[in-house]
C-alpha cells in the first residue's frame, strides 16, 4: 500500500514570500505546486480572480463560485497525497467576503487522515509594500497600503497554524527547512484536524 504523500498549505497575503518558499521546497525534493497562481492559470476569464479574491467583499457576483473552487482544489490536494505524491499549495485563505463563507473548515475536512500541515507565512507590512513596488506584475499588485493592511488582517484570521514563518527575518531556504522539520514532528492535533472539528455543514 502506498504511503500518503505530504501536504503543505502555505497561507499568507500576496507578496509575503510564499512562492519563494515553494521554490525552496521544490529544491529539496519532488514537490508538486498547486497554489493559487497555478490554479488560476486554468481559470476562464469570467471566473477570475478565482480563489484570489481579495478581502472586502468587492465582487459578490464571483463569491458564489468559491465553495466549489476551494472544494475542488482541496480534493485535488488529497488525491495527490493518496497517490503518494508530495504537494504544496500557496494560498490566501480569508473569510472577509460580502458575507461569511466559512470555507476553511470545509477544506480542512477534505484532508482528514492525511499528513497535512498548515503554515502561516508572515512579513512586516513595510516589507510587503517594498516587494509590491519592486514587482508590480503589470499593475496586478497594488501598493495601496489600506488594501495591504486588509490582507494582513484577514488572511491570518483565525490564525490556527502548525507553524508560522516570517520571511522578513528568514530566508526562503530557512522557511523550507522549518516546514520540513514540522512535517517530521507535527504538533498534535494538527491544525487542519482542529479546523475540521468545528465544521458542522455538509459537503
N, C-alpha and C positions, 0 to 999 in steps of 0.2 A: 504494500500500500504506500502510495506517495505521501511523504510528509508535506503538510501545507506550507506554502511559501509565506514569507513575512510581508506584512502590510504596514507602510508608514504613511500617515497623513500629516502633512505639514500645514498648519493653519496660521495665517497671518495676513496683514494688509498688503496691498501691492507695493512693490519695491522694498519689502522687508528683508529680502535675501533668500527667499525660498528656492528660486530656480538655481541659484548658485549651490545651495545645499544638495539639491537633486543631482546636479552635475558632479559634485564631490562624492556622493553616494555611488553614482554610476562608475566612478573610477575605482571603487573598491570591489565591484562585482556586477553581475548582470541584472541590475535593477531596471524594471520597465516603468517608464514615466507615463502616467495617465492623469496629469494635472489639468488645471483649468485652461491653460493656453492650448494644450494638446487637444483637449475635449472640444473646445470652442472652434478649433480649426475645421471640425467636421460639421459645424452648425450651419444650417441655411441662414441667409441674411435676415429673414423675418423673425428668427429666434434669438439673434444676437442682442445683447452680450451674454445670452445663455445663463450659466451659473455664475457669471461675473457681474451680475447686477450690484451696483454699489449701494450702501446703506442710505436710507432716506425715503424710500417708497416713491421714487421718481417715475417708475414705469410699472404701474399696477396692471397694465394690459399684458405685460410679459410674465408677471409673477405666477399666473396660473400654470405655467409650464414647469416651474421649478420642482414641485414634488416628484413628477415623473422623471425629470432630468437627473436629479440627485439620486433617486432610487436606482435608475439605470446605471449610473456611474458606480455606485457602491456595490451593486450586484456584479458589475464587471470586475471591480477590485476583488470581490470574494471569489469569483470564478477563476481568476488568475491564481489566487492563493491555493485554491483546491487542486489546481494542476501542478502545484509545487513551484510556482514562479514567484519571485520577489517583486513587489510592485510598490511604487511610491506615487503619491498624488499631492501636489502643492495647490492648496485651495484657500479661499477666503470666506469661511463659514460665518454667517451672521443671521440675525432674525429681525433686523431693522427694516422691514418692508412696510407697505401701507397697512398691513395687518400681520400679526404673528403667524408664521407658517410652521414653526416647531419642527424643522427639518432634521436637525442633528440627532435627536433621539431615534428617529426612524432610520436614519443612515446607520447609526451605531448598531441597531438591531440586526441589520443585514450582514454584519460581520461577526455575529455570535459564534463562538467556538473557534475562531481563527486568531492567529498571533498578530494582532493589530495594535499599533502604537499611535497615539495622538500627540503631536508635538506642537507646542506653541512657539511661533517664530516672532520675535520682537526686535525692535530697533528704535532708538530715540527719534522723535518726530523730525528733529533737525537733520538727522542722517537720511531719513526717507525723502525729505524735501530736496536735499542736495542730490540724491540719486535721481529724483524725478527731473530736476533741472538738467542734469548731465545726460540723461537718456529719456527724452520725452516721447519716443516712438511716434513721431509724426503727429504730436498733439494728443495721443491717447492718454498719457499720464499728465493730468493737470497738476499745477503747482499751487492750487488754491488750498491754503492752509486749513480752512474750515472743513473742506472735504476730507483732507488727510486726517484731521483730528476725529472726524466722524468714523472713518475706517478704524482708526486706532482704538476707539472706544467699543465700537460694535463688534469687531471681529474677535475680541477676546472676552466676550460675554457668552457663556458663564465662566470661561477660563478654567475648565476642568481638563488638565493635561497630565500625561505621564512624564513629560519632560518639557522644559522651556529653555530655549536658547536665545541669546542676544547677539545678533550679528553686528551690532555696534561695538561689541567687545571681543567677539570670537570670529575667527576665520571660518570660511565655509568648510574647510577640512576639519577643523576642530568641532564644528557643529555635527558633521557627519560621523565623526568618531564618537561623540556623545550619544548620537542616535543609535549607533551600533552597540554601544555599551548598555543602553537602556533596553534594547531588544534582547540582549543576552541575560539581563537581570531585571525583568519588568516589574514594576510595582503591582501589588495585588490588593484589591481588584484593579484591573486595568480601567483606564478612563472610558473606553467605549462600553465596557460592561456596566459601569456606573451610569452612563448616559442612557443606555438601553433599558436599564431597570426602571427608569422614570417614564418610559413610553407606554401610553395607555390606549393608543389607537389601533387601527387595523391596516395592513398593507398587503 
